[in-house]
Amino acid sequence: MVHISSLADDYYTFDESSRSLYGGRTKKRYRLGDRVTVEVGRVDLQKRMLDFRLKSGPTKATTMRTFEPRPEKPAKGKGKNGKRKR
């Protein structure tokens, strides 16, 4: 895991609606599932823990993406008009 304190290029805030970290100055956005490159920052052999640092951030396509809720699906077994299919 990359700790938020290791993201030193900006001040990141958590956007609850899109579940992402948003940089106020750089406008970078990090979301769960974004592909990033990391490097090992620290190794603690006694605790058997690794700390990672971000080497490169999300791609431009990820940065430019906006959050849009998915359209609601009709209930199972019902057609477009809300009546049961036969």
Buried (B, 14 or more C-beta within 10 A) or exposed (E): EBEEEBBEEBEBEEEEEBEBBBBEEBEBBBBEEBEBEBEEBEEEEEEEEEBBBBEEBBEEEBBEBEEEEEEEEEEEEEEEEEEEEE
